[in-house]
Amino acid sequence: MYSCIKLYAKEKVRLRKTVKSINDEFGLLIGVSSVNNKLTLVTDNITDFQNIEDVKIEN
């Protein structure tokens, strides 16, 4: 769990520097959790997750 929260914080800082805004805090947590656990994220909402580094998305 700690590694997921650490990655969440790192990714949030990176996104704030590169993207104008973060639309969904929970979306960021979900996306980072999938990256941390080496899972593919299955969603119809690609726009909230596409900026997360190393995320694998299946639509």
C-alpha positions in Angstrom: 0.0 0.0 0.0 2.8 2.4 0.9 4.4 2.0 -2.6 1.1 2.9 -4.2 0.7 6.1 -2.1 4.3 7.0 -2.9 3.7 6.5 -6.6 0.5 8.5 -6.3 2.3 11.5 -4.8 5.1 11.3 -7.4 2.6 11.2 -10.2 0.4 14.0 -8.8 3.5 16.3 -8.7 4.5 15.3 -12.2 1.0 15.9 -13.6 0.7 19.3 -11.9 3.9 20.4 -13.6 3.0 19.1 -17.1 -0.8 19.1 -17.3 -3.0 22.1 -16.5 -5.3 20.3 -14.1 -6.0 16.9 -12.6 -9.7 16.1 -13.3 -10.2 13.3 -10.8 -8.2 12.5 -7.7 -9.8 9.1 -7.4 -9.1 8.4 -11.0 -5.5 9.2 -10.4 -5.4 6.8 -7.5 -7.1 4.1 -9.5 -4.7 4.6 -12.4 -1.6 4.6 -10.2 -2.9 1.5 -8.4 -3.1 -0.3 -11.7 0.5 0.8 -12.6 1.8 -0.2 -9.2 0.2 -3.7 -9.4 1.2 -4.1 -13.1 -2.4 -4.4 -14.2 -4.2 -3.3 -17.3 -6.9 -0.6 -16.6 -10.1 -1.4 -18.5 -12.3 1.7 -19.0 -14.3 3.8 -21.4 -13.0 7.0 -19.7 -9.6 7.2 -21.4 -9.2 11.0 -21.0 -8.8 10.8 -17.2 -6.1 8.1 -17.3 -4.1 8.8 -20.5 -1.7 11.2 -18.8 -0.6 8.8 -16.1 2.9 7.5 -16.8 3.2 3.8 -17.6 -0.5 3.1 -17.4 -1.8 0.4 -19.7 -5.4 1.1 -20.9 -7.8 -1.2 -22.6 -10.9 0.3 -24.0 
